[in-house]
Amino acid sequence: MRIAVSLMLAMSLTAASPAPEESYVQAAGPDGPLKGTMLSPGGFNAPVILMIPGSGPTDRDGNNPLGVKAASLKLLAEGLAARGIATVRIDKRGMFASAGAVPDANAVTIDDYATDVHVWVDAIRQRTNAKCVWLLGHSEGGLVALRAGQRAGSLCGIILVSTPGRPLGTVLRDQLKANPANAPLLDQANAAISDLEAGKHVDMTKLPPALAQLFRPNVQDFLINAMALDPAKMLASYRDPVLILQGTRDIQVSVEDANLLKAARPSATLVLLPDTNHVLKVVTSDSRAANIATYADPGLPLAPEVVPSIARFIESAK
């Protein structure tokens, strides 16, 4: 009888748990609103994570029109809501629903994105009465989170997911070299990167068409700004809790990057996720084609330890 009563009680408690609530939220941008989606679990006083998407035209769900449809940030938000954690995932200024925030989405810097992060933090705190907000940056979004962390603000801590531990120029050189098809272009690409690292614009007339998109004139100011930043140095000066989450089959950001971040901040929590790639999906082979195929498949779930690792970290920091 005691077992039966216990089972009935457990069932009634499960049934009483409210479903996560999704709402559209916004914050003030330079010329118009910044927009995003909030996913809140049932109950009060849930911790809140602001999710910062990765590079290029990547939207609040972690997708972009260049072929990435993995929906990693959306899946992550849903998984965290089931663990009692609220999230706000956002469109960057000038893009998607935040298109009206600035007239030119390319005329931005990492510093601009960091400013927007603090605007979002203030808006979230006003909406939820949270004392502080966690920042979660994926890939380049981690660089934005670190830059935002250099300013005073109501931050609980930072979660770095698939985030480079080296300056962007170094990472870009390695990414280009990793693809054998790029071999004929490496000398010219490396010369262009060196110019940007020195704060100089690249002469497009000296580049082959295959490199024109990567170094196009309207993104060179952004690249110059981003390449001047060293993630490890920024992390070394940050004082609140930090989680470094890195997949071992990431073909864009390496375990070496995660180890560099950990070395810069020894008190940070480092979690290496086996058989997990850049978009947080499971990959069990060394096949580059198989790895990239997961980028276009929103039906694949996140790797099993992604959500639990973040949830445990936030719970331990309370």
Secondary structure, DSSP 8 states (H G I E B T S, - for coil): -HHHHHHHHHHHHHHHS---EEEEEEEE-SSSEEEEEEEE-SSSS--EEEEE--SSS--TTS-BTTTB---HHHHHHHHHHHTT-EEEEE--TTSGGGGGG-S-TTS--HHHHHHHHHHHHHHHHHHH--S-EEEEEETHHHHHHHHHHTS---EEEEEEES--SS-HHHHHHHHHHHSGGGGGGHHHHHHHHHHHHTT----GGGS-GGGTTTT-HHHHHHHHHHHT--HHHHHHT--S-EEEEEETT-SSS-HHHHHHHHHHSTTSEEEEETTB-TTS-B--SS-HHHHHHGGG-TTS---TTHHHHHHHHHHHT-
